[in-house]
Amino acid sequence: MKQYLLFSHFFAGTHWLWEIIRMIIGNDSNVCENRSKMDTFLECVSLDSLEQCPNPRILSSHLMPDSLPQCILKNSKVVVPIRHPKDAAVSMYHHLAAEKNGTNLRCGWENFIQHVWFNPDRGKI
């Protein structure tokens, strides 16, 4: 099975690039509306459900490639979008500030940068 893997940091354009690759390999310029891009995130689905993805598959992940099973990487074309970290931080800030359900971000830019984006303790339990 032919597949493409997108490995990227949050807000680096993963969904946008997923759609572009899908349009190129499918020779279809319409936006995909019958399928959620989240269905292709490796950290959100089981390996069994990936088998149901149409060929060629376009899979995404915010994980590092070395943290995935080697069977996923075998015979894959890997795409790594790069976005300037400052641009990604601005995108994440505005996304979280505009979100009505869930994050409810209520801090200014300076607090966001200091306590969310560059927090060395983020992710620790």
N, C-alpha and C positions, 0 to 999 in steps of 0.2 A: 504494500500500500504506500502510495506517495503521500508525504505530509510535510507541512511547513510548521516550524515552531517559532513563536515570537517570545523572546525573553526580554523583559523590560522592567524598569523602575516604575512605580506608580506615577501616573500623569505624564508619561513619556510619549503618549500617542498610540498606545497599544490597540485600542478599539478602532481608531482611525486607520491605522496601518492594516489591521485585520480585514477591514472592509475593502481597502485598496487591493490587497493580495487576492481576496475572494473575487473581486471584479476582474482582475487581470487573468487569473487562471480559469475563471468561469466564462470569460468573454461576455460579461454582462455588466452594464454600467448602472443598473438599478440597485438602490440600497436594499440590503437584506432585511425584510420586515417579518419574515415567518420563523426566524430563529434568533434566539438570544446569544449574544457573544459570550455571555457568562457560561453558557453550556460548553464552551471550549476551553475554559480556564482549568488547567491541570489540577490546581489546588481546590477546585470546587466540584469535581466530578470523580467518579470511580473509573478505574481502568476498563471495567466491563462496559460502561456506558460509552467510552471512547470508541469502542469497536462499532458502535452504531452510527458514528459520524460518516457522512458520505466521503467518497474518494474523489479527489485528494482532500485530505484533512488539513485544516488550519487550526492549530492549537496555540494557546497563549499561556503565559505564566509570569508571575512576579517573583518566582523562586529562581534561585541560581541553578544552572544546568547540572552541576555536580550533586544536587540534592534530589534529583529525579532518577527513577529506574533507568538503567542503560537501554532497556528495550524501547523506551520512548524516543531516545536519541538516535537509535540505529536507523540508517537510511532516511534521515530527515534533512531538510534544508533549514538552516537556522538563520533567523533574522533578529538583529539586535538594534532596535531604534535608540538613538542617542538624542537627548534633549538637554539643553543647558539647565543645570539644577535651579538656577534662579527663576527661569521661565516655568519649570515644573512646580516650584513652590508657589508662585503666583496663581497658577492654574488650580492647584489643590486648595489654596486658601479661598478663592472665589467659589469653587465647587462646593466646599463644605459650608461656607457662609450662606449660599443660596439654597442649600438642601433644607427642606421643610420637615422631613422625618428622619430621625436617627441622630445625626451628629449635633445639630443645634449649636453650631460654633458661634460663640458670643465674645470673642476676644479680638483685639486689634491686631494689626499686622505685626508689630514688634513682639507681642506675646506669642503669637502663632509661630514666628520664626524661632524664638528662643525656647519655647516649651513644647512645641509639636514637631517642627521640621528638623531642628538640630539637637533634639533632646537625646543625649547618649544613653539615658535609661529607658527610652521607648522600647517596648516589647519585653521588658524584664518583669518577672512576676515577683 
